[in-house]
Amino acid sequence: MKTSTMPANRLIGNLLILGVMLVMIPYTTLTIVFDYPDILRQEPGVILTRFHTGGASLIGVWWLFAIGGFPLLRAYVLIGQKFEKQVYALRWATTLGVISALVQLIGLLRWPFVVPVLATQYVTTTDLATRHAIVVAFKAIHQYGGVVLGEHLGQLLTIAYTLLLSRAFAQIDLFPKWIIYLGYVASGIYLLAQGDLFATVIPGFPTWGLAGLLGSSLWLIWLLVVGVWFRRLADVANEWGE
C-alpha cells in the first residue's frame, strides 16, 4: 500500500523545480531587457531613465521576479516537516530558509513599487536640486533594500540554509554525495559574493566579480537537482508500491 511519503516527495520536487523556473525566467528576461545586473554599475540617473523607459512591462517582470520564489517557501517547509524528526537541526534550517526568502522578497519589491515613482519624478523634472534629491533617495533605498536586505541578509541566510540542508541530506543518506558536495561548493562561492557588498562601503575591499553570478547559478542548479532527486525518490517508492 502506498503511503503519503511518495506524493510528498513528488510535491516537494515539483515545488523546487517550479520555484527555480519562476526565478530564472524573469531573471533572464531582466538581463535582456534591462541589462541586469550590469546596469547596477551605472550612475543612478542612467538606471532611473532606463527603468522609466521600460514602462509597465518592466515593472511586471520585476514583480514576477520578486514573487517567483513563493513555491520555494512551501518546499522549504515541507522538507522540514518531512525530515525534522530525523535531523533536529532542520527545524532551525527551515526557519532560516523561510526568513531568507521573505527578506529577499521585501528587498526586490522596491523595484516594482518604489523605483517607478523615483524614475518618473527623475525623468519628468528639470530642476537640478530635485533630481539630486531623487538620486540620493534612490541610492539610500537601493543600499538598504538591495545591499542590506536582499543581498547581505538574504544571501547569508540562504547560504546557512543550504549548508544545513546539505548536512542533513548527508545524515539522512537518501541523496548521493555529489549533490551534498554541490550544495557545499555553491554555498562557498556564494559567500565570496559578500565581498562586493562590503566594497560598497569599504573602498578597496577584495572582491571576485564572478562570485555572485557563479554562486547564485550553482545554488539554483543545486535546488533544481534536489527537486529532480525528490521526484526520483517518489518514482522509486511508486515502483516498490510504498
Buried (B, 14 or more C-beta within 10 A) or exposed (E): EEEEEBEBBBBBBBBBBBBBBBBBBBBEBBEEBBBBEEBEEEEBBEBBBBBBEBEEEBBBBBBBBBBBBBBBBBBBBBBBBBBBEEBEBBBBBBBBBBBBBBBBBBBBBBBBEBBBEBBBBBBEEEEEEEBEBBBEBBEEBBBEBBBBBBBBBBBBBBBBBBBBBBBBBBEEEBBEEEBBEBBBBBBBBBBBBBBBBEEEEEEEEEBEEEBBEBBBBBBBEBBBBBBBBBBEBBBEBBEEEE
